[in-house]
Amino acid sequence: MNDEKAAPPARKPGGRLESLGYGGTRLKPQVLKTLSPKMLRLIDAMVNGVDSTSVCQLTREVQDIHPETGEAIKVTRPIERGTALTLIEAADFLGIKRRQARDLFGQALFQKELSRSLQALRDSAKAEAVHKQIEIMRDPGAGKAADRKVQLEAAREILGEGEKRQGTSVNINVGPTLVPGYVIRLPAKREPPVLEGEVVPSRASADVVELRKNGHGVSGVWPPTDEPPEAA
């Protein structure tokens, strides 16, 4: 019996990895110190889109309504000019390997530049957002209470009161829940009643018990009876 391990099958030349440009063993990407122009274009395509008609060569699956049945269907359409691309779409458009594009997200320098571009996009849209709020505030709508509420909310956002309301802190009491009712307080020290008794065999049918409570004698017959007591 041969205990030697069988050698792995030889790798066929011209396989799938070689055709896609993945030849060799995948190594851990080195830490980037600078971003190449293609990497910057990759970020710009994801944040701001591509301002070129050549991007229409790429297609994207979107949801649409069937004109006859009215059901929701998925169709494939070309990507319009100026549309923000996903990571895979931007990588395919710029000719970057998808694996390398995904590895870029693990680079601190790439993440910093991406965050800076996204913040610049937010800042550039603030003026447009304020104009939209002003438009909503001035639109009377149908004059109903819901329309006035929308106008009021838009006015508060313009004045900055919306941010103040969001920053309001709420204190939650996690202590015991108090239920209204009666409270009966007992004294700290309470002397139990003292009962002292002695059985007197004066009757055959019943026993006479002499009870003492708090130093005072109490007499009784147990069990109780309705018969008159016998004469002495």
C-alpha angles and dihedrals in degrees: 000000000000111000094183115116116249115249116248115257115269116260112251114235117241095029128155095277093051092048090053094046096253097124118153131017117319110248129200109265116251121245109269119235096178135018119237121228090254091055090051090050089051091057092045092051091053095045105034104013129231119299095206136094090228089077088071087077087075119079132209132197110237135173119253140166120255108241094220107033098028091224124140111258136173119239133179116236136170116264111255123235114271094021115139110247130220121241093262093045092049091047092051092047093051095040095246120147111253092229092055091046091054091047089057090068089066091059116097093211092053092048092049093053091045091052091049091052092048092050090050089052091052093048092049091055096049094086091049090048092053091050089051091051090050090050091052092046092054095045107096093192113189092332093247126141091258091054092050090049090054091049091049092050091050091050091050091051091051091050091048095244092123091066091050091054091050091054094052111121121225120208116212119199110220095176127110117303115243116218118198116243144103122318118205115194118201122204116262092240122029122179112222116232115266117225119188119182141173126193112232113197093214096127132038097212097046141016123238111223120197110209128194122198121181090342096309121111120237120188127200144153121241125231094027118242136188095216117111116250117265118258116256 
